[in-house]
Amino acid sequence: MVLVCIVDDDTSVRKSLGNLLRSAGYRSLGFACGEDFLASAAVDQAVCVLLDLRMHGMQGLEVQQHLKDAGKAIAVICMSAHNDQEAIDQALRGGAQCFLAKPFSADVLLSAISQAVLHR
């Protein structure tokens, strides 16, 4: 079963996305911060990570850079309620598969994950 990690400091976002992913047949794990995700075994098991750009502690772009520097073959989907065009462009230049502006629909998310998994 494909593991998708959710890295977001908002508990309700982690919970709702986790429920959606499980209902769609994915295994999911949620992390409240980038540091916890990077320190976990999931970083080597996940096929895709849903990564919030603005969090407490390490920001999403920093997590993305750590994954890239470590050579992790994990598809990154960045998401944020703050549509900071510079951050979005930086995420995409850094290798993110796509950017999703919160709130987004279940269909948009599941399509993005499907595409990311295919093209990682």
N, C-alpha and C positions, 0 to 999 in steps of 0.2 A: 504494500500500500504506500502511495506517495505521501511523503511528509512535507507539509507546508508550515513554516514558522511565522508567527505573528509577533512583531516587535513594535509595541505601542504602549505608552505610559498610561493610557486610558483603559481602565479595567473593563468598562462596558463595551468598548470596541473589541478588545481581545476576546471577550466572552461571546459577543454576537457573531464575530467573524469565525471563531472556532466552531460554533454551532452550525453555521452555514457550511463551512468546509466539511465537517463530519457528515452532514446531510447529503453532500455532493459526492461522498465516497473518499474523501481525503483524510489522512491522519493529520492532526494539527497540534502544535505546542505554542503556548503564548509566553512572552517575556515582557516584563515591565520596563526593561531598559536594554540598551545595546550591550552594555558590559556583561549582563547575565547571559544574553544570547551567545556572545563571542566566547564566553567561558564554558559553555555547555557542550556536551557531546553532539547535540542536535546540529551544530554548525557543520559537522562532517556527514550527517545523515540526511539533512533536508535537501529537497530538490528545488524548493522555491522559498523565498522569504518576503513577507509583506512588511515593509519597513517604513515606519512613520519618519518624516523628515525632522520634525521638532519634538524633542522629548527632554525630560529631565536627564541631566548627565550627558553622556555621549550622544551627539546628534546623529540622525540617520545617515548623513553624508560621510561622517567619520566611520560609522559601522561599515558602510559600503566600501570605503577605501581600505579598511582592515581586511575585508573579505578578498578584495582584489589583490592586495599586497601579499596575502597568504596563499594566493592561487586557488581559492575555493571555487569549484564549479557549481555554483548555486545561482539560480535565476533570481534577480532582484526586481521587485515591483515596489516602487516608492509611492507613498501616499501622504497627503497632508490636507488639512483644512485651510492652510495658509498658502495661497497661490502666488508664492514668491518666484517670479519667472527666472531669476538668476539661479536659485536653488534647483528649480526643475531642470533647467538647462545643464547645470553641473551634474545632476544625478544621471541624466541621459548620456552626457559625454563620458561619465564614469562607468558606463556599462549597464545601467538599469534598463530593463526590458521596456518599461513604460512608467508613466506617472498617472495616478488616479487622484482626482480632486474629491475630497470628502464633502458631502456624502455622495456615495456612488451606489449604483444598484447591484443587486446580487448577480444579475446576468453579466454586467460589465466586469465585475471582479472575476467570476468564474471563466469568462472568455479570456481575460488577461492571463490568468493562471494557466489555462490550457495552452495558450500561445507561448507563454514563457517557458513552460516545461518542454514544449516541442523544439524551441529554438535556443535552449541553453547550451 
